Every structure is written in C-alpha cells, then in structure tokens.
Amino acid sequence: MYNEIIGLIEINLPYSLGNIGSDISRKYWIISALNSMHKYFYMGMGPGQSILISGTNLHNFWVEILVEYGVLLFCLFIFMWIRMFKETIKIYDSFSVMIISFIIASQASLLSSSSAVRLRIVWIVLAIIILFLKKIRIDFER
C-alpha cells in the first residue's frame, strides 16, 4: 500500500510551467520525507527536524506535520480541522463566516511553497478559532 501511495505522488504531483526544476525538487523532498518515516516508526522525527531530509523545509504544511509529528498526531490534526469546520457551520453569524473562509482558504495556502508550520500566526489564528468555538459551546449549554 505504501508503495502505491508513493507511486501516486510521483505520477500525480503537478508541475507548474514556470519553474519545473523547483517542482521536481519539492516532489523529491516530499517522497524522501515519506520514505524516511519508517526509520522513526511513523511516530515523527520531531518538531523542525524535517529540514534534515532536504536541507530546507519541505514546502508543504501537511507533509511537514505528518513527517515531524507522526501519523497519530497527523490524524488528530486532520480530525481537529474537520471538527472545527463542522462546528463552525452550525453557527450563523459574521464571525463564523470569517472562520469558514479562513479554513477553506488556508487549505490552499498551506500547500504552497512556504513553511507555514514555523509561522506563529498560523498557530495563533488556529488557537483563536478553537477558543471561539469553545466559548460558543459553553454559551449554548447555558
């Protein structure tokens, strides 16, 4: 199964027409990172350690989370995003529309060529969203 996933990445990871060399490098880094996971028993390399694979960041938020924190925390992180989205849909106000917009827009930007894992603002906004949803839940229970 693992080889099939790597094969799909090798075939389907798109290249931009502007900078094929850069895209090939990113593809190589992603595949190298996924291949190195078995050395760490799929438990993750540790925060910030994915840079050891390529000498630079992996340029993909989701792959960095998976490689640095492991499969278990990656699944919990995905579950958290899905739960935030589902809980936000239940709320009908302007702030919830902003949160939904952030969740949707962030998915595209987190696949971009930057390392959002190391940007504090991503984690601060995520914490604000979680706190907002907890406050709404507490208010609803009263």
ChimeraX attribute file (.defattr): number of C-alpha atoms within 10 A of each C-alpha:
attribute: neighborCount
match mode: 1-to-1
recipient: residues
	/A:1	6
	/A:2	9
	/A:3	9
	/A:4	9
	/A:5	12
	/A:6	16
	/A:7	13
	/A:8	11
	/A:9	15
	/A:10	15
	/A:11	9
	/A:12	9
	/A:13	13
	/A:14	12
	/A:15	14
	/A:16	11
	/A:17	8
	/A:18	8
	/A:19	9
	/A:20	12
	/A:21	12
	/A:22	13
	/A:23	17
	/A:24	16
	/A:25	13
	/A:26	20
	/A:27	19
	/A:28	16
	/A:29	23
	/A:30	23
	/A:31	18
	/A:32	16
	/A:33	23
	/A:34	18
	/A:35	14
	/A:36	17
	/A:37	18
	/A:38	12
	/A:39	10
	/A:40	13
	/A:41	11
	/A:42	17
	/A:43	18
	/A:44	24
	/A:45	22
	/A:46	13
	/A:47	14
	/A:48	15
	/A:49	15
	/A:50	25
	/A:51	15
	/A:52	12
	/A:53	14
	/A:54	15
	/A:55	10
	/A:56	11
	/A:57	22
	/A:58	27
	/A:59	20
	/A:60	20
	/A:61	20
	/A:62	19
	/A:63	20
	/A:64	27
	/A:65	22
	/A:66	23
	/A:67	28
	/A:68	24
	/A:69	21
	/A:70	20
	/A:71	17
	/A:72	12
	/A:73	15
	/A:74	20
	/A:75	12
	/A:76	11
	/A:77	16
	/A:78	12
	/A:79	12
	/A:80	13
	/A:81	15
	/A:82	13
	/A:83	12
	/A:84	18
	/A:85	17
	/A:86	12
	/A:87	16
	/A:88	22
	/A:89	14
	/A:90	9
	/A:91	13
	/A:92	9
	/A:93	10
	/A:94	8
	/A:95	13
	/A:96	19
	/A:97	14
	/A:98	12
	/A:99	21
	/A:100	18
	/A:101	12
	/A:102	14
	/A:103	18
	/A:104	12
	/A:105	11
	/A:106	14
	/A:107	13
	/A:108	9
	/A:109	13
	/A:110	17
	/A:111	15
	/A:112	13
	/A:113	15
	/A:114	15
	/A:115	17
	/A:116	21
	/A:117	19
	/A:118	13
	/A:119	10
	/A:120	10
	/A:121	11
	/A:122	13
	/A:123	13
	/A:124	11
	/A:125	13
	/A:126	17
	/A:127	12
	/A:128	12
	/A:129	20
	/A:130	15
	/A:131	12
	/A:132	16
	/A:133	18
	/A:134	13
	/A:135	12
	/A:136	14
	/A:137	12
	/A:138	10
	/A:139	9
	/A:140	8
	/A:141	7
	/A:142	5
